[in-house]
Amino acid sequence: MNSKWAGNRGIIQQLSRGAPFRWSSLAIGVLAANTVHTAVAQDAAASKRAQKYEEVIVEGKRIDENVTEFAMDMVQYGTQVQLISAEEIATGGFTNFGELAAGLIRGANVGYSPDEGEFTIRIDGGTDRDTLLLLNGVPTFDRGTPLETIWGATSLDPRMIESVEVYRGGQSLYYGGNGGLGVVNVFYKQPHAGEPVKGEIGVYGGSFKTREMYGNVSTPLFGTDNHALMVFGRSYETDAHRIFDRESHVDTVRAVGGYRDFPYRYNLIGAKYVWNIDDSSEFRAGYQFATVDFDDSFPNYTVYQPNYTEFPIFDATFKKRFNETTSFEAEAYYIAPSLKNTELDIQTCNIPRLQDLPEEVQAMAAAQGISGFSTATQFENFANGIDGLAAGCVTNPYGAVRSGAAVSAYDSYYADENGVPYGTVDNPFPIGAPMGTVVQSSSSFSGDTTKGFGNGTQFKAGYVDYGLNMRVKKDWNDWFSSVVGIQNISYEDNSAAEYGMSDETVRSTGVYADLRFSFDILAGTNFSIAGRQDDNNLYEDKFIWKYGFRQNFANGVYVRSNGGTSYSNPTLSEVGARDGLVNNPSLETQSVETYSFGVGVDGELWGGSYNVELGYFDTSIEDLFGSSSVERVCPEIAALTGETQNLNPDIQIPGAFCSFALQEFEAGRFTGNEVAYFNRRSTQDIEGINFDVSLDFEKWQLDFTFTDMESEEPNPIFGLSALEQGTGTALDFVVPGTAGSSATRQSAERPEWSASALLTYTPTDRWVFALNPKWQGPEWAYGNGISSRLVDENGQRSNPDLNFGDYFLLNGSIQYFMGDSLQHRFLLRMVNILDEEAFERASASADKGSSFAAVRGELGRYDADYYYQYGWNTKPRSIWLQYEYKF
């Protein structure tokens, strides 16, 4: 292999044999410091480049063949790049990518709950859509469905990951939108032509009845050294730990079995193919089909919600090096994720509406001056005076072919304290009592039940996303190079017809160019300027730009900076892309502008090497997307449901959607709890510092990261008057504390600071000891517009905000390798060694509207006890064992 692209890989492969397992961002940082010039179009340049790689290895900085040329370029031109190897991942024994990100990715905040089955990656204080997660170059960003969010990150198999590259700062230029604060590119293991049959198989088990089998095998094809195939698979199941405490569930939800286990299942099968066409050309293709089954619940009203997701993913790559100065790369992908689920909410016996009673009963009520019933007691007193009118709910449980537990389960919610079944005229279900469950929702388009069981009551939702990205890299001389590319991204809804979604394809075609300059100023000066023009067929066309700069000094000291702009279009569900109607056309594109700066040093110490960097980042996000219930977004509906005080003043009211929603509400098809999407009025400002240290010695390795960050949002409670709990009377003073006096606040679910480390000790080639500590600073969940303003008789807030941060978690592992080729690997994984109690996610504004007391009207929205807080528990102290055999 004599080309630059193929030759580099050969050099790295040759020099890394027998090297210790470790490989982190240290190596790429030192590589950039030593690579001062770009390539030139002579053989001497190739020789010079090879020498620099050798110098890196000689100096003790381990290079790995899995480092991409793109990552090398990014560091050289001012981006902080973190590299995570399969060996580093192996120290954690992670079971999903969310665990991996939380433990190893710098500046990452994992949103939602990986243990529950939903999570997203946020870097440096951004939102869910500012960090783009790629799998072999394939975007996993959710394009939107009419049913639920599809969390593409859950489809990744940690057992197949060969390396992870994290590009911090704005990186949308090469990949399209949604990379405003960074890109996380995950690379699976892959076959290599010319290699013999090899593979690995493993088993994993431990706490929470976890059981897993996985493996991959690669083999030559067609009896040649040019073709190879890899097949892989994984089956993982666990009962999981208790996500919610018993006290997190309201009484009615507990009564019908809502307090339960949350099992999780992951299954994967796939294949990868490589064809080395010649020494300068390579074609790769891969396909995987993953299924993720998990339960997703909210304990204040949901009883049972299993989700079934499917992720078919196809990707292909072609690389060609024409000569020492010019190379071409094309990447294509096709994905078609889908979701179906069952969602059962609590069904209670409710206070009847007066207009639903028989006409003669309505007349009796009018004669008594009764126009309605606000409490159950009012109705019960009224019903007790009328013969034949049940003071509750009549279900007539007797007489069914299979009445089941309704008449036989005396020790349950079906019967009273004497074991007499509820549901008769003489013994009706009391108002407020649970009666069972009800399917949560139906399609507003067709009226069909969508979250039931099986054909006719349950329908799949999903989308198809496909694209092509082609670029040419050209080294013009020893100080100037360029990358020019074109990318197309297309996606369309792929949901069942019952949802009534539009079948129109959303297309974005972007043309981009990156101009790179390198000069021999001091120890090397590198800078780049780049731009991209996107033509969007359904949204506004966008131009984004990016710059990068790195100045190397003597003794390994450097300064770097990068920045630019990015954007994120609304998803199909956010814009309301219905058949023949876009019901939220005023939704604007979210825009991001970010800058980062860093000063660092690479060097040698005690026979090893180190990298230390202190950085700063500053980001602003305009037209930030948000979501809430319709009654808290649209003033007309809020006035009808009594939610006016919960309207957020920072919302750009989506007028067209609110008009549509009002029509649906008046027709009885909306209740006010449906999700509405909007842009925020204010600009979100994010700034912070990061401090990163990498040490790489013969037996000890450390990667430490610290991020301190302000991710501010407008405080909707600022300057508002306090409300007297119980009555809701507005008082003559503002809400006490910072909730009422501060114009801004830290964004919800964004820690004020965080730190983590991976410390490994390798006394021999058979033992590896690792510790993975994580420190989390304050992280907040906020109440709503009413609960946040309630005060007690002493003038103090009765429902303060919830800080679910300020904790320390310690994970660790021990690995032992057996066999003459170290082919047998045993891992003991320990999670939460100190058994710390902590939340992965929290709610500070949950209400007890489905509780017995609230349904009866004995507990209302101005009562402090109407609201409560709960969290998604992190794993308690737990242990797993893993065995893996390589051949």
Secondary structure, 3 states (H helix, E strand, C coil): CCCHHHHHHHHHHHHHCCCCCCCCHHHHHHHHHHCCCCCCCCHHHHHHHHHHHHHHHHCCCCCCCCCCHHHHHHHHCCCCEEEEEHHHHHHHCCCCHHHHHHHHCCCEEEEEECCCCEEEEEECCCCCCCEEEEECCEECCCCCCCCCCCCHHHHCCHHHEEEEEEEECCCHHHHCCCCCCEEEEEEECCCCCCCCCEEEEEEEEEHHHEEEEEEEEEEECCCCCCEEEEEEEEEEEECCCCCCCHHHCCHHHHHCCCCCCCCEEEEEEEEEEEEEEECCEEEEEEEEEEEEEEECCCCCCEEECEEEEEEEEEEEEEEEECCCCEEEEEEEEEECCEEEECCEEEEECCCCCHHHCCHHHHHHHHHCCCCCCCCHHHHHHHHHCCCCCCCEECCCCCCCCCCCHHHHCCCCCCECCCCCECCCCCCCEECCCEEEEEECCECCCCCCECECCCCCCECCEEEEEEEEEEEEEEECCCCEEEEEEEEEEEEEECCCHHHCECCCCEEEEEEEEEEEEEECCCCCEEEEEEEEEEEECCCCCEEEEEEEEEEECHHHEEEEEEEEEEEECCCHHHHCEECCEECCCCCCCEEEEEEEEEEEEEEEECCEEEEEEEEEEEEEEECCEEEEEHHHCCHHHHHHHCCHHHCCCCEECCHHHHHHHHHHHHCCCCCCCCEEEEEECCCEEEEEEEEEEEEECCCEEEEEEEEEEEEEEECCCCCCEEEECCCCCEEEEECCCHHHHCCEEECCCCCCEEEEEEEEEEEECCEEEEEEEEEECCCEECCCCCHHHEECCCCCECCCCEECCCEEEEEEEEEEEECCCCCEEEEEEEECCCCCCCEEEEEEEEECCCCHHHHCCCCCCCCHHHEEEEEEECCCCEEEEEEEEEC
